[in-house]
């Protein structure tokens, strides 16, 4: 009974839509900042180096380089202070945490892009694009074979 009640409370405080982003992705985090009575949105962009927690306690760490100095910020995913999360690039990584980037500098910090042919949001879209590319190649091969067969037929008729 108590667990169900807790789940209901957690569901109400969670954001309905959060974009899919993973470790290694370059994101823009739009943070609401209160200055006196005015509220403005500040964008913090960088690479997601860690994610932890689940449901309402989920957090992610974003790292960026500012004037040659590494700056990291830890954000609660479902915080009302976060206005939006925009995924700019998807990085190809093989680790759950990218803490090793702290020791690197310059070009060594760059990550390979997961979907270099364009900005594809999900792995399913990437698979669909790959399948479409493959289908075009197969069609080209079939057309080439057909043309070759027609050429042979015309040569044999002459």
C-alpha positions in Angstrom: 0.0 0.0 0.0 2.7 2.5 1.0 4.8 1.7 -2.1 1.8 2.4 -4.4 1.2 5.7 -2.6 4.9 6.6 -3.0 4.7 5.7 -6.7 1.7 8.0 -7.2 3.5 10.9 -5.4 6.6 10.3 -7.5 4.6 10.2 -10.8 3.0 13.5 -10.0 6.3 15.2 -9.5 8.0 13.8 -12.6 8.1 15.6 -15.9 5.9 14.2 -18.5 8.4 14.3 -21.4 12.2 14.2 -21.1 14.2 13.8 -24.3 16.2 10.6 -24.7 19.8 11.3 -24.0 22.7 9.0 -23.0 26.2 9.2 -21.7 28.5 11.0 -24.2 25.7 13.1 -25.7 26.3 16.8 -26.1 23.3 18.6 -24.6 22.0 22.1 -23.9 20.4 22.3 -20.5 18.1 25.4 -20.2 18.1 26.4 -16.6 15.7 28.9 -15.0 17.6 31.5 -12.9 15.9 33.9 -10.6 17.6 37.3 -10.3 15.6 39.4 -7.8 12.1 39.2 -9.1 13.0 38.5 -12.7 13.4 35.0 -14.1 15.6 34.2 -17.1 16.8 31.1 -18.8 20.5 30.3 -19.0 21.9 27.6 -21.3 24.6 25.3 -20.0 25.9 23.1 -22.8 28.4 20.3 -22.5 28.9 16.5 -22.6 26.9 14.2 -20.3 29.5 12.3 -18.4 27.4 10.5 -15.8 23.8 9.6 -15.0 22.6 8.2 -11.7 19.5 7.4 -9.7 16.0 6.6 -11.0 12.5 8.1 -11.2 12.4 11.4 -9.3 15.9 11.0 -7.9 17.6 10.8 -11.3 20.6 13.1 -11.8 23.0 13.7 -14.7 26.4 15.5 -14.8 27.3 17.8 -17.7 30.9 18.8 -18.3 32.2 21.7 -20.4 35.4 23.6 -20.8 35.2 27.3 -20.0 38.4 29.4 -20.7 40.5 26.3 -20.5 39.0 25.2 -17.2 36.7 22.2 -16.8 33.3 23.0 -15.3 30.8 20.3 -14.2 27.3 20.7 -13.1 25.0 18.1 -11.7 21.3 18.5 -12.6 18.2 16.7 -11.2 16.4 15.4 -14.3 12.9 16.2 -13.1 13.7 19.5 -11.5 11.3 22.4 -12.1 14.4 24.6 -12.5 15.2 22.8 -15.8 13.1 24.3 -18.6 14.4 22.1 -21.4 17.1 19.6 -22.4 18.1 19.7 -26.0 20.3 17.0 -27.5 22.9 18.5 -29.9 25.1 15.5 -30.7 25.3 11.8 -29.8 28.7 10.6 -28.8 29.9 7.1 -29.3 31.1 5.7 -26.0 31.7 2.3 -24.4 31.5 3.3 -20.7 28.8 4.1 -18.2 30.7 7.0 -16.7 33.1 9.3 -18.6 35.2 10.5 -15.6 38.4 9.9 -17.6 37.6 13.0 -19.6 38.6 15.1 -16.6 42.2 14.2 -17.1 42.2 15.0 -20.9 42.5 18.4 -22.5 42.2 19.9 -26.0 41.3 17.7 -28.9 41.6 14.6 -26.8 38.3 15.4 -25.1 36.3 15.1 -28.3 34.2 12.0 -28.8 33.3 10.3 -32.0 29.7 11.0 -33.2 27.3 8.1 -33.0 25.2 9.1 -36.0 27.5 11.1 -38.3 25.1 11.1 -41.3 22.7 13.5 -39.6 21.0 14.3 -36.4 19.0 11.1 -35.6 17.3 11.1 -32.2 17.0 7.4 -31.5 18.7 4.2 -32.3 15.5 3.0 -34.1 15.8 6.0 -36.5 19.4 5.1 -37.1 18.5 1.5 -37.9 15.8 2.8 -40.3 18.2 5.1 -42.0 20.7 2.2 -42.4 18.1 -0.1 -43.8 17.0 2.6 -46.3 20.6 3.0 -47.4 21.0 -0.7 -47.8 17.8 -0.9 -49.8 19.0 1.8 -52.2 22.3 -0.2 -52.7 20.4 -3.4 -53.4 18.1 -1.6 -55.9 21.2 -0.2 -57.7 22.7 -3.6 -57.9 19.5 -5.1 -59.4 19.2 -2.3 -61.9 22.9 -2.8 -62.9 22.3 -6.6 -63.4 19.2 -5.9 -65.4 21.0 -3.5 -67.7 23.8 -6.0 -68.2 21.3 -8.7 -69.1 19.5 -6.4 -71.6 22.8 -5.5 -73.2 23.7 -9.2 -73.6 20.3 -9.9 -75.1 20.7 -7.1 -77.7 24.2 -8.2 -78.6 22.9 -11.8 -79.0 20.1 -10.6 -81.2 22.5 -8.7 -83.6 
